[in-house]
Amino acid sequence: MPVALINARVLLDDGLVEGKCVLLEQGRILAVVDETDPRAGTASRRDLGGNLLLPGFIDSQVNGGGGVLFNDAPSVAAIRAIGEAHRKFGTTGFLPTLISADLDVVARAIAAVRGAIQAGVPGVLGIHIEGPFLNVARKGVHDPAKLRELDTSAVGLLTSLRCGKTLVTLAPEMTTPQIIQNLAQAGVVVSAGHTNATYAEIATALRHGLTGFTHLFNAMSQLTGREPGVVGAALDDPGSWCGIIVDGEHTDPVVLRIALRCKPHNRFMLVTDAMPSVGTNSHAFNLQGRTITVSGSVCIDEDGRLAGSNIDMASCVRNAVKLLGLPLAEASRMASQYPAEFLGLADEAGRISPGYRANLVLVDASLNVLETWIDGQPSAADSTRP
């Protein structure tokens, strides 16, 4: 029997609307109809109490959560635990993210994600391999001993998932345009990050398949008067996507508001860059032998450098409204539709539309998460609820 979600303000393509019923069946959205439609009357009805029903959030940069760091435990169990931690904050799709590591660890991480997808772990969409093909000049907290150039010997590894999505963050100057092209043609989503590239080097990479920029403004060459750098190239190119961490600390909100005026909003996507502290009360954790301290919404290493975030996607959406002045509908799309488009999932995720996967999040007026659905399965503890 189909499930009818009723009595909610639903985010559709034309904005938030009332009086609609979202029909779910076999993990998909069967239809979006008026609440008076006969199909709503014959389905198993679920009253959503007048709250907001949004597309489930998609986070392409999740290092950890629930006390688990993916680097420490590249396993199916770790991916499940991370997904469960972030689901409480509206994330219904995510990429477990591996911080720069030796290639044998990269191989284990890819195998773990493959196993998680095959096991049906809720929410896992693929893997984000952030390094080790990065520039030591922009390493951030990545271990410089792990960093290396990307040559043809590693292409086979980076293209070996063969299910789900593979996102690779690299420094274009640490490889060749041909290798970037080879990765893109094999279906890998290529993003520039931890890079000291010039504008010209980024422009070349964009022509060869680069489509994204990882945590814009952070760990990249900046926009200056005589050299636009990676930031200038990202903002000048209308077709590429930019991940932004809206925690008020990774990038000043004024800078992000300026960035939003430079290219279409649908080329920005919210990411958390979340560390294992998300979903816990932990005040510190270890990262590759270093102590990382949790300070509000950010994490800081022993030298005072940013080391990821302690923020969740619901908070990012809330901050996009509060700090960036975005309408709720647009902030929500930056957490769902636009990352889906970036990952090549635009025909199945990120929207509340017939035929799409039933990945949804129910929030109250303050954007507190009340419930989520992943492939039609609710998070509510009461298994009798639809």
GUMI-877525 format. One record per residue (C-alpha): x, y negated, z negated; residue in three letters. Coordinates in steps of 0.25 Angstrom, whole numbers, padded with zeros to 4 digits, always signed. Layout:
N
XYZALA
...
REM end
This chain:
386
+0000+0000+0000MET
+0005-0014+0003PRO
+0009-0023-0008VAL
+0002-0037-0008ALA
+0010-0049-0015LEU
+0000-0060-0018ILE
-0002-0073-0025ASN
+0012-0079-0022ALA
+0018-0090-0015ARG
+0025-0083-0004VAL
+0037-0089+0004LEU
+0034-0086+0019LEU
+0041-0092+0031ASP
+0033-0105+0030ASP
+0035-0107+0015GLY
+0028-0103+0002LEU
+0014-0099+0004VAL
+0002-0095-0005GLU
-0009-0085-0003GLY
-0001-0075+0005LYS
+0001-0060+0002CYS
+0014-0053+0005VAL
+0011-0038+0008LEU
+0022-0028+0006LEU
+0023-0014+0011GLU
+0035-0004+0012GLN
+0045-0014+0008GLY
+0041-0025+0018ARG
+0032-0037+0019ILE
+0020-0031+0026LEU
+0013-0045+0028ALA
+0011-0059+0022VAL
-0004-0061+0022VAL
-0015-0070+0015ASP
-0019-0065+0001GLU
-0033-0063+0007THR
-0028-0053+0018ASP
-0034-0039+0017PRO
-0020-0033+0016ARG
-0018-0040+0003ALA
-0030-0034-0003GLY
-0027-0020+0000THR
-0012-0021-0004ALA
-0007-0019-0018SER
-0007-0033-0023ARG
+0003-0040-0031ARG
+0000-0054-0037ASP
+0012-0063-0038LEU
+0007-0073-0047GLY
+0008-0085-0038GLY
+0023-0084-0038ASN
+0033-0086-0026LEU
+0036-0074-0017LEU
+0049-0076-0009LEU
+0057-0068+0000PRO
+0067-0060-0009GLY
+0081-0067-0010PHE
+0093-0062-0002ILE
+0106-0064-0008ASP
+0118-0061+0001SER
+0129-0063-0010GLN
+0127-0055-0023VAL
+0140-0051-0030ASN
+0133-0045-0042GLY
+0122-0046-0052GLY
+0117-0039-0064GLY
+0131-0037-0070GLY
+0136-0030-0057VAL
+0147-0036-0048LEU
+0146-0029-0034PHE
+0162-0029-0033ASN
+0163-0021-0046ASP
+0153-0011-0042ALA
+0150-0010-0027PRO
+0140+0001-0029SER
+0125+0004-0026VAL
+0122+0003-0041ALA
+0129-0011-0042ALA
+0121-0016-0030ILE
+0108-0011-0036ARG
+0111-0018-0049ALA
+0115-0031-0042ILE
+0102-0031-0034GLY
+0094-0028-0046GLU
+0100-0040-0053ALA
+0097-0050-0042HIS
+0084-0045-0038ARG
+0079-0051-0052LYS
+0082-0064-0045PHE
+0075-0062-0032GLY
+0086-0056-0024THR
+0080-0045-0015THR
+0091-0044-0005GLY
+0106-0045-0008PHE
+0120-0042-0003LEU
+0129-0036-0014PRO
+0142-0045-0012THR
+0156-0040-0014LEU
+0167-0050-0018ILE
+0180-0048-0011SER
+0186-0034-0014ALA
+0195-0024-0008ASP
+0189-0017+0005LEU
+0187-0004-0002ASP
+0177-0011-0012VAL
+0170-0018+0000VAL
+0168-0004+0006ALA
+0162+0001-0008ARG
+0153-0011-0008ALA
+0148-0009+0006ILE
+0146+0006+0003ALA
+0138+0002-0010ALA
+0129-0007-0002VAL
+0127+0003+0008ARG
+0123+0013-0003GLY
+0114+0002-0009ALA
+0106+0000+0004ILE
+0105+0015+0006GLN
+0100+0017-0008ALA
+0089+0006-0006GLY
+0095-0003-0017VAL
+0085-0015-0018PRO
+0090-0028-0011GLY
+0103-0024-0006VAL
+0105-0029+0009LEU
+0119-0027+0011GLY
+0133-0032+0006ILE
+0140-0045+0006HIS
+0155-0043+0007ILE
+0161-0056+0002GLU
+0176-0055+0005GLY
+0187-0050+0004PRO
+0189-0057+0018PHE
+0190-0071+0012LEU
+0200-0082+0011ASN
+0208-0083-0002VAL
+0208-0098-0001ALA
+0192-0097-0004ARG
+0192-0085-0012LYS
+0184-0090-0024GLY
+0184-0079-0034VAL
+0187-0068-0024HIS
+0199-0060-0027ASP
+0210-0065-0018PRO
+0217-0051-0018ALA
+0205-0045-0011LYS
+0204-0055+0000LEU
+0209-0051+0014ARG
+0207-0054+0029GLU
+0196-0047+0037LEU
+0202-0039+0048ASP
+0195-0028+0057THR
+0199-0017+0047SER
+0188-0022+0037ALA
+0177-0024+0048VAL
+0172-0010+0047GLY
+0171-0011+0032LEU
+0163-0024+0033LEU
+0153-0018+0043THR
+0151-0004+0036SER
+0138-0006+0028LEU
+0129-0003+0040ARG
+0117-0006+0032CYS
+0112-0019+0026GLY
+0120-0032+0028LYS
+0134-0035+0027THR
+0139-0049+0023LEU
+0153-0052+0023VAL
+0159-0065+0018THR
+0173-0068+0024LEU
+0182-0079+0027ALA
+0182-0081+0042PRO
+0197-0085+0042GLU
+0200-0072+0035MET
+0196-0064+0048THR
+0194-0066+0062THR
+0182-0071+0070PRO
+0181-0057+0077GLN
+0180-0050+0064ILE
+0169-0059+0060ILE
+0162-0056+0073GLN
+0164-0041+0072ASN
+0157-0042+0058LEU
+0146-0050+0063ALA
+0143-0041+0075GLN
+0143-0029+0065ALA
+0132-0035+0057GLY
+0140-0041+0046VAL
+0135-0055+0041VAL
+0148-0063+0040VAL
+0149-0075+0030SER
+0160-0085+0027ALA
+0165-0086+0013GLY
+0177-0088+0005HIS
+0183-0095+0017THR
+0193-0106+0020ASN
+0189-0106+0035ALA
+0189-0119+0043THR
+0177-0124+0050TYR
+0182-0118+0063ALA
+0185-0104+0057GLU
+0170-0104+0052ILE
+0165-0108+0066ALA
+0173-0097+0073THR
+0167-0087+0062ALA
+0153-0092+0065LEU
+0154-0089+0079ARG
+0159-0075+0076HIS
+0148-0071+0067GLY
+0150-0078+0054LEU
+0136-0082+0049THR
+0137-0085+0034GLY
+0144-0093+0023PHE
+0145-0087+0009THR
+0142-0096-0003HIS
+0143-0109+0005LEU
+0153-0120+0000PHE
+0160-0109-0009ASN
+0173-0103-0006ALA
+0175-0109+0008MET
+0181-0121+0015SER
+0173-0134+0012GLN
+0168-0145+0021LEU
+0178-0156+0022THR
+0179-0168+0031GLY
+0189-0162+0041ARG
+0186-0147+0040GLU
+0172-0142+0038PRO
+0177-0129+0033GLY
+0168-0117+0030VAL
+0157-0126+0023VAL
+0156-0135+0035GLY
+0156-0124+0045ALA
+0144-0117+0037ALA
+0136-0130+0036LEU
+0139-0133+0051ASP
+0134-0120+0056ASP
+0119-0119+0057PRO
+0118-0104+0059GLY
+0126-0098+0048SER
+0121-0095+0033TRP
+0127-0101+0021CYS
+0125-0094+0007GLY
+0124-0104-0004ILE
+0124-0102-0019ILE
+0115-0111-0026VAL
+0119-0111-0040ASP
+0122-0126-0041GLY
+0137-0122-0044GLU
+0143-0115-0032HIS
+0139-0127-0023THR
+0134-0140-0027ASP
+0119-0141-0024PRO
+0122-0155-0017VAL
+0132-0147-0007VAL
+0121-0137-0004LEU
+0111-0147-0002ARG
+0120-0153+0008ILE
+0123-0140+0015ALA
+0108-0137+0016LEU
+0107-0150+0025ARG
+0118-0145+0035CYS
+0111-0132+0040LYS
+0098-0125+0040PRO
+0093-0120+0027HIS
+0091-0106+0033ASN
+0106-0105+0034ARG
+0108-0106+0019PHE
+0106-0094+0009MET
+0106-0093-0006LEU
+0116-0083-0012VAL
+0120-0080-0026THR
+0134-0075-0026ASP
+0129-0068-0038ALA
+0139-0061-0048MET
+0135-0050-0058PRO
+0131-0060-0068SER
+0118-0062-0061VAL
+0106-0056-0068GLY
+0114-0054-0081THR
+0118-0062-0093ASN
+0133-0060-0090SER
+0143-0072-0092HIS
+0155-0065-0085ALA
+0159-0054-0076PHE
+0172-0049-0070ASN
+0175-0051-0055LEU
+0187-0043-0049GLN
+0194-0045-0063GLY
+0190-0059-0066ARG
+0181-0064-0076THR
+0169-0072-0070ILE
+0161-0081-0079THR
+0146-0084-0077VAL
+0143-0099-0078SER
+0129-0102-0076GLY
+0126-0098-0061SER
+0140-0096-0057VAL
+0151-0087-0060CYS
+0166-0092-0062ILE
+0179-0085-0063ASP
+0190-0088-0073GLU
+0196-0099-0064ASP
+0182-0106-0063GLY
+0179-0102-0049ARG
+0165-0098-0045LEU
+0163-0083-0044ALA
+0149-0081-0039GLY
+0136-0085-0046SER
+0127-0081-0057ASN
+0115-0084-0049ILE
+0103-0077-0043ASP
+0095-0079-0030MET
+0083-0085-0037ALA
+0091-0095-0044SER
+0098-0099-0031CYS
+0084-0101-0025VAL
+0080-0109-0037ARG
+0093-0118-0036ASN
+0091-0120-0021ALA
+0077-0126-0024VAL
+0082-0134-0036LYS
+0097-0138-0032LEU
+0095-0139-0017LEU
+0081-0144-0016GLY
+0076-0133-0007LEU
+0062-0129-0006PRO
+0059-0116-0013LEU
+0056-0109+0001ALA
+0069-0113+0007GLU
+0077-0109-0005ALA
+0070-0095-0005SER
+0073-0093+0010ARG
+0088-0096+0007MET
+0087-0084-0003ALA
+0080-0075+0007SER
+0077-0078+0021GLN
+0090-0085+0024TYR
+0099-0075+0018PRO
+0091-0064+0025ALA
+0094-0071+0039GLU
+0109-0072+0035PHE
+0110-0057+0033LEU
+0102-0054+0045GLY
+0089-0049+0038LEU
+0080-0060+0043ALA
+0070-0050+0049ASP
+0068-0042+0036GLU
+0071-0051+0023ALA
+0070-0064+0018GLY
+0056-0068+0021ARG
+0042-0064+0017ILE
+0037-0059+0030SER
+0030-0047+0036PRO
+0040-0036+0039GLY
+0051-0041+0029TYR
+0056-0033+0018ARG
+0048-0036+0005ALA
+0059-0043-0002ASN
+0052-0053-0011LEU
+0054-0061-0023VAL
+0043-0067-0032LEU
+0047-0080-0040VAL
+0040-0089-0049ASP
+0040-0105-0047ALA
+0054-0106-0054SER
+0059-0095-0044LEU
+0060-0085-0055ASN
+0060-0071-0049VAL
+0048-0063-0053LEU
+0049-0051-0044GLU
+0056-0046-0031THR
+0052-0036-0021TRP
+0063-0029-0013ILE
+0058-0021-0001ASP
+0044-0022-0007GLY
+0048-0016-0021GLN
+0046-0026-0032PRO
+0055-0028-0044SER
+0044-0027-0054ALA
+0047-0017-0065ALA
+0032-0012-0064ASP
+0033-0002-0052SER
+0018-0002-0050THR
+0019-0016-0045ARG
+0019-0018-0030PRO
REM end
